[in-house]
Amino acid sequence: MEQINPHALIAIIVAGIGYGIYIGAESLEKRYASHDQISNMPKWLKHIGGALMVVPIAIFVALWAFAKF
């Protein structure tokens, strides 16, 4: 059995946390919409969650590509 690369594991965990934040922001946005309230917090949380989903994986892939070539 192969060992899991710790850097890949950290990137996957951070991306999972970002996904959770993004989904939570979607739910919060729907809750605000149902009560006719306006808030910028769900928008900012979606941006933060989206960045946490994409950036660690992109960094991991970039580091892998630089090490390969």
C-alpha positions in Angstrom: 0.0 0.0 0.0 1.3 3.4 -0.9 1.8 6.2 1.6 -0.4 9.2 1.2 1.5 12.4 0.5 1.0 14.7 3.5 0.9 17.8 1.3 -1.9 16.3 -0.8 -3.8 15.3 2.3 -3.5 18.9 3.7 -4.7 20.3 0.4 -7.7 18.0 0.3 -8.6 18.8 3.9 -8.4 22.6 3.3 -10.4 22.2 0.1 -13.1 20.3 2.1 -13.3 23.0 4.7 -13.7 25.6 1.8 -16.5 23.5 0.4 -18.2 23.4 3.7 -17.9 27.2 4.1 -19.3 27.7 0.6 -22.3 25.4 1.1 -23.0 27.0 4.5 -23.0 30.4 2.8 -25.4 29.2 0.2 -27.8 28.1 2.9 -27.4 31.4 4.8 -28.1 33.3 1.6 -31.3 31.4 1.1 -32.3 32.1 4.7 -31.7 35.8 4.3 -33.7 35.8 1.1 -36.7 34.0 2.7 -36.8 36.7 5.4 -36.3 39.6 3.0 -33.0 40.6 4.7 -30.0 42.0 3.0 -26.5 41.0 4.1 -23.0 40.9 2.4 -21.8 38.2 4.7 -23.0 35.2 2.6 -21.3 36.8 -0.5 -18.0 37.1 1.4 -18.3 33.6 2.8 -18.9 32.2 -0.7 -15.8 34.0 -2.0 -13.7 32.8 0.9 -15.0 29.2 0.6 -14.4 29.3 -3.2 -10.9 30.4 -2.7 -10.2 27.7 -0.1 -11.5 25.1 -2.5 -9.4 26.2 -5.5 -6.1 27.6 -4.2 -4.7 24.7 -2.3 -5.4 22.2 -5.1 -3.9 24.7 -7.6 -0.8 25.1 -5.5 -0.4 21.3 -5.1 -0.7 20.7 -8.8 1.7 23.6 -9.6 4.3 22.2 -7.2 3.8 18.7 -8.7 4.3 20.1 -12.2 7.4 22.0 -11.3 8.9 18.9 -9.6 8.1 16.8 -12.7 9.8 19.1 -15.2 
